[in-house]
Amino acid sequence: MKAIILAAGNGTRMSPLAEEKPKPLLKVGGKPIIEYNIDNIREKVDEVIIVAGYRKEKLFDKYEDDKDIKIVVQDPPEGTADAALKAEKHIEDSAVIMNGDDIYGEDIKELCNHERAFLVSETDEPEKYGVFEKKDDKIVGIQEKPANPPSNLVNVGCFKVCKNFFEHLKKVERSERGEYEITDAMQEYMDEEEIGFVKTDTWYPCSYPWQLLKANKELLKEKNRSIEGKVHESATIKGDVVVEEGAVIKENTVIQGPALIKKGCEVGPMTHIRPSTVLEENVKVSKSEVKNSVILEGTAIPHFNYVGDSYVCKNVNFGAGTITANLRNDHSTVKVKVKGEIIDTGMKKVGAFIGSNTKIGVNCSINPGVKIGSDVKTNSHIRIDRNVKKGEVLK
């Protein structure tokens, strides 16, 4: 049995975080999205096949020395059905097919024990998803975002199938979006075969930037306290905090778990790291506060800054006094503009999403839900209340 991970999409909904790498390589909870599924599935399969496309060189570089992982290319990207077909020639009997931008728990191991089955999740809002119709212990139909859902079991994009499923994929026609969708083959497959299902309590979709914050928060709950780095005697560390060897926690700093501080980080003096925060390697935070955020490699938050409920890519610099606002004054949920559409995050606290190598001037204010592209530069004393494109200069 093989595993197929669909990782070829352009990740436009994840902009600006995916401007430099494919979405499955974005880090949450301390490691890339795709690694959670590879770690869970590796012992159950003979080989993992990653279907790459956008920024494919990043996946080739990461897995070039892993003999259990094969990378095939989908070019151009024409949908999930087409992507799965790129792996067909490597499948002898059966396969587990899964999305590369979703995190599944250990229930995928149980899925592997079935001949044919779909992974499903129970939700109170099934009308927002593809909903399965079931009969006894079998799945018999699927409806996309129905007004009257036939059940509360929704499609999470993970399937155990036999080789003949690929014949159904070949019959799929282009959707209204101009893509070949894997879900279009599922109904015909259910009509032909008996399909079981496995319920999962662990499913973290990572299609939009704010979903990374939700996933990160849950994944950090699995961390156990481990203090290997250098911690000043005046610092206070509370709860399940991981401080890796090579990290330095300076004077009068407070870190509240769950939190992860990786090697090369310098935190403090007089800094507050609040729960659900990850500082990747070589991040520097001084006289500032960070809460419920992911801060990637080499970023500097050095002087009287507040970063809350945000995802910040590598080598970003915050000027002194710059803050991310994460709560609207009317306390309504934060909305984010994605591909020209205003989307309600459903979350009352959302900060900023900032691409790599961006330099933000002193005393700037960033509105809730704003996206700032990579390689942006801003002047001082600017209120950033709109999305900023890659490479823009704000004066």
Beta strands, then each sheet from edge to edge (+ up, - down):
strand 1: 2-7
strand 2: 27-28
strand 3: 31-32
strand 4: 47-52
strand 5: 69-73
strand 6: 94-99
strand 7: 102-104
strand 8: 117-122
strand 9: 130-135
strand 10: 138-144
strand 11: 153-162
strand 12: 196-199
strand 13: 203-205
strand 14: 226-227
strand 15: 230-231
strand 16: 236-238
strand 17: 241-243
strand 18: 248-249
strand 19: 254-256
strand 20: 259-261
strand 21: 266-267
strand 22: 272-273
strand 23: 277-279
strand 24: 284-285
strand 25: 289-291
strand 26: 294-295
strand 27: 300-301
strand 28: 306-308
strand 29: 311-312
strand 30: 317-318
strand 31: 323-324
strand 32: 335-338
strand 33: 341-344
strand 34: 353-354
strand 35: 359-360
strand 36: 365-366
strand 37: 371-372
strand 38: 377-378
strand 39: 383-384
strand 40: 393-394
sheet 1: 5+ 4+ 1+ 6+ 11- 8+ 12+
sheet 2: 2+ 3-
sheet 3: 7+ 13-
sheet 4: 9+ 10-
sheet 5: 14+ 17+ 20+ 23+ 26+ 29+ 34+ 37+
sheet 6: 15+ 18+ 21+ 24+ 27+
sheet 7: 16+ 19+ 22+ 25+ 28+
sheet 8: 30+ 35+
sheet 9: 31+ 36+ 39+
sheet 10: 32+ 33-
sheet 11: 38+ 40+
end
